[in-house]
Amino acid sequence: MSFNIENYNVEYKQQILDVWEKSVLETHHFLSKEDFIEIKEFLNNFDFENLDVYCLIENKIVIGFLGLYDKKIEMLFLDPKFIGKGLGKKMLDFAIVTLHANKVDVNEQNKHAKEFYEKFGFKVYERTEKDDLGKNYPILKMKL
């Protein structure tokens, strides 16, 4: 298998949304159905060109993506079929080494994500009661 990280192209948007949905359904069991629908609608209307977005591609198919703003990882999602194969590490290494990312926010309820980032040296420096949309999902702000 050959995986490449490529710059976002608007043609990838639907594939990114599909990866996001599969990933969230697999890993974000704490989200209410209503909030899931609201976030999905928000992303459907979101202009991914407002972030530095990179896609993990296998055979011209997006299987993961990474979005950054000002050295902060705003999103990192991987198709659940590819979790545990070192590809999250590949994307995170790219973010840290190539893009100089040094911060990330993680849902407190997403223990696996927190542990993933901790393995790479991220540490919690702040906790908020609500997420960026004002929802009751505590956020752990982490940095290298």
N, C-alpha and C positions, 0 to 999 in steps of 0.2 A: 504494500500500500504506500502511496506517495501523497503526502499532505503538504500543501503550500499555504502560506499566509499571504493574502493579497489585500490591497486597498479596497475599501467598499466601492461598489458600483451600484447605482440605482436599480439595475437589473436584478440585484441580489435581495432586494427588500422583502419580497414574499418568502423567499427561502429563510431569511433571517427571522421573520415573524413565525414561520413554522418551527424553526429550531427553538426559539424563545418559548413558544407554547408547549412543545413536547418537554422541554427541560423544566419549565415551571410546574407542569402537571406532575412530573416525576419527583421534584425536589422541594416544592413550596407547599406542602400539605397544610400549612398554617393559614394560607390565604383563604378568605371567604370566597364563595362563588361570585358574589356581587363585586368584590374588589378585583378578582381575577378578570371579570368581564370589563370593568372600568379601565384597568391597566392595559388590557388587550386593545381596547378602543383607542386609548391614548397613544399606544405604539403604532397602531394602524395609521394614525394621522401625524405621527412624529416624522420630522425630516432628519434622517440619520446623517445627513451631510453637516449637521450642526455639531457633530462630534468627530473625533478621529476614530473611524471605524475600520476594523480589519477583519477579514473573513478567513476562516480555516476551510480550505477547499480540498476535496478529494474527488477526482474524476469530474470536475466542473460542477460539483454539488457542494453547497455550503453545509458543513457539519458542525460549525461552531463560529462564534464571533465575539469580538472584543471591542468595546467602545471606551474612549478616554477623552477627558477634558482637563487641560491644565495639569497633566501628570497624575491625574486621579482616574482609576479604573471605575467607570460608571456602570459598565455591564460586561460580564463574561459568561457566556452560555455555550453549552455543548450539547449536541444531540445525545440523549441518554444511552443510545446504542454504543456510543464511543467513550462513555465515562469509564475510568479505571484503566485506560490504555496509554496513559502518559501524555494525552493531547491537551488536557487542561494545563499541565506543566509546560508544554511547548508554547501555548499561548501566553501564559504568565511570564515565562522566560523572555519571550519576545517583548512583552509590555515593559518589563523591568530593564532589560539590557539594551534593547533598541530604542524604546520610546521613553525611557527613564521614569517610568511610573513608580510612585512611592506611596500612594494612598489608595484606599478602597473602603467602601461602606458595605457592611454585611448585615442582613437581617439577623437579629439575635436568635430567632427560632431556627435558623438554618445552620445547625451545628456542623454539618459536613463542610460547608463553605468556610466557616470560621477556622476549622481545623486545617483545611487546605491552605489558606493564606498563612496561618501560623507556621506551617512547615517551611515556608519560604522566608520567614523572619518578620512577618507583619505582627504588630502588637496593637492591642486596643488602647486608644488614648482618650476616647470619649464615648459616651452612650447617650442617645436621645430616646425619648419616649415614643416619638412618632417618626414615620418615614418622610421622605421629601414631598409626598402628596398629602401629608397631614393625617395619614391613617395610623391607627393604633398598632403599628408594628415597630417595636424598638429597633434602633439601628446601632450597630457597633462601628465606630469610626476607627479604622486601623491604618497604621503607617509603618514603613520600614525603619 
